[in-house]
Amino acid sequence: MCRQLFLFLVLFGCLAVNVFSQQADPPKVNSRPTVVSAAKPEPFDKADVKTMSAQCVSLDTEAGLIELEMYPEHAPESVRNFLNLVATGLLDTTTFSRVVPNFVIQGGNLWTREDGKVSREMGTRARRTIPDEPNKILHERGVLSMARGEEANTASTHFFILVAHSPTLDGKFAAFGRVIKGMDFVDAINKAPSFDEKPAKPVRIKKATVATCAGR
């Protein structure tokens, strides 16, 4: 009888300690879900083809003024991306950091800004990619097209202007505009001294602006 009473008391004591410890522990709080901030809205995010086709871009470079017309009917997302880069000032003070003689001049590298400062937001924008839009526009002299890596759908902020007909690019890269004024300045940038596709003194885009094309 005493042995049974002793076992009962021991068992009761263990249960009491266990209940107390459960009550004493603070309640677990579910961890908060990670909040992914949406991309900041940009001026041409909701623009239709008609609106975008009426826009022209001016690149006020150290070599001279280059004016471009857009072809959103062939490459709407490429045009939208480019217009947004211009309208938000992200191309201002960047350079044509790649030059291939008798082929192209390439700009759009946000890390070439004059002040050397690229905020976290700019860095995120620089890595945002757009879908490939190969189309029927031929890659001829003066054509504006999106640069990308070897993998599909990797175009971001980099663009190039052709100084010569390059049929090997047709149907592979997204041509989305054309130089309508200032091709002599494009040629000057292309002919400046360079080594291994890097210009000795990269020409800077002092200011890029977008406005309704004259006569439209």
N, C-alpha and C positions, 0 to 999 in steps of 0.2 A: 504493500500500500504506500509506504513511504517512497519507494523507488519510483512508482507511477506518478506520485505527486511531484517528485523532484523533476522528472522528465517533462511534465506538463508545464511547470514554472519556467524551465529553460526554454521550451518551445515558445511559450507566450512572450518571454522577454525578447527573443530573436525577432518575432513578428512585430513587436512594438518598435524595436529599433529600426527595422526595415521601413515601416510605415512612416516613422518620423523623418528618416533620411529622405524619403521621396517627397514629403511635404516641405522639407527645408530647402531642397534644391530649387533654384529659380526656374520658372517656366522657360522652355526654349522658344526663342523668337525666330521665325522663318527669315532667312537672309533675303534682303531686298533684291529684286531682279535687276540685272544690269540695264541701265537706260542707254539706248543707242540714239544719239542725237541725229535728227534728220538733216539732210544737206540743206544749207542755207539757200533760200530762194534767190534766183538770179533773174535779171530783167527780161530775158527772152525765153524763159522756161515754158511759157504757154503760148508763145507766138506761133501763128500759122504760117504756112508756106508763102502766102501772098505778102504778109507783113515782112518776113525775113528777106524775100527777094527784092524788096524795095530799099534794103539797107546796103550802104557801101562803107567800106572801112578804109581809113587813112592811117598809114604808118609814117609818122614824122621821124625819120631816121637821121643819123649823123651824116649819111651820104646824100640825103634828099628825100622828098616826099613820094611815097608809093601808095597808089590808090587801087583798091580792089573791089570787084563786084562779086556777089554771092549767087550760088546755084542751089538753093534749098530743094528745088523740085527733083534734084538728082541725089542729094545727100543732106537731108533735113537735120539729122542729129549732129553731123559734122559742122554744118553752118551754125546751128544753135549753140554748140559748144564754143566755137570761135567768137561769135558775137558776144556771148556772155563773158569770155575772157577779156575782150576789148572793153566792154561796157563797165566791168567792175575794176578796170585799171590794172589787172594782173600782168598785162604785157608791157606796161610802162617801165622803162629803164632796163628791160631785158635785152639780150644781144642775139645776133645771128651767130650762134656758137659753132655751127658746122658749115663748112663751105667745101664743096667738091667742084673744082674747076671744070667749066664747060658742062656742068650737070645741074647742081642745085645750090641754093642757100637755105639754111634751116634755122628757124627760130622757135620760140615758145618754151625755152628752158627757164622756168621760174627761179631757179637757183643762180641765174646770172644777173639778178637785179643789182643795180648800181650800189645800193647800200649794203648788199650782202645779207640782208635780213629776210628770212622766210619764216613767217609765223607758223604755228602748228596748223592753223586753219588753211593757210596757203599750201602747206605741205600735203594736207589731206586733199585739197582741190587738185594739186598737181598729180596725185596718184589716181584720181577718178578717171575711169576709162569709159569709152563709148563704143558702140558696135561698129564693126566694119561696114562700109557702104560702097563697095565697088560698083561702078556704074559705066555708062556709055561715053562719058567725057574722056577724050583722049588726053594723054599726058604730053601736051605740046608746050612749046616755049610760052612762058607767062602764066601757066596754069598753077593754081594754088591747091595743095593736096595735104592730107594728114599723114604724118610720119607715125610709124608704129614698130613694135618689135617683130621678131619672127613668128611669134604666136598670134593667133587670130584674136581680134577684139581687144587689142592692147593700146590703141591710140588714146592719147590723153590731152596734153597741151601743146605738143610739138607739131609744127607744120613746116612745109617747104614750098619754095617757089622754083619752078624749073626755068633754066635758061636755054634748054635745048629739048628737042623732041625725044621722048624716052618711051617707046612703045612697050618695053618690057614691064612697065608699071601698069599698063592698061588692064582694067578688070581685076586688079589686085589691091590697089590703094584707092582711097576715097578722094577723088578730085572734087572740090566743092566751090571753087571760085577762080578768078582770073585777074591779072593785073590790067587795069585800063589806063593807067598813067604812071610814069616813073620807071619804065622798064630799063631805061638807061642807068638808073641808080642801082637796080638789081644787078645789072651787068658789072657795075663798078665794084659792088660788094663781092661778087663772084671772082673778079680778077685781082683783088687785093692779095698780097702775099699770104700764103698759108702753108702749113706743113702737116701732113698726115690728117687732112680734113679739118684742121684747127687753124683758124685765122690768126696771124701774128698779132693783129689788133682788131678784135671783134667790133663790128659796127653796132652801135646801140640804137634801140628804138626809144627815142626821147618821149614820145607820147603816141598812143594809139587811140583813135576815136571812131565812133560809129554814128552815122547820120543818114537820113534819107538821100538816096542818090539824086543828083541834079537831073531835072526833067522827068522825075517819076512821081 
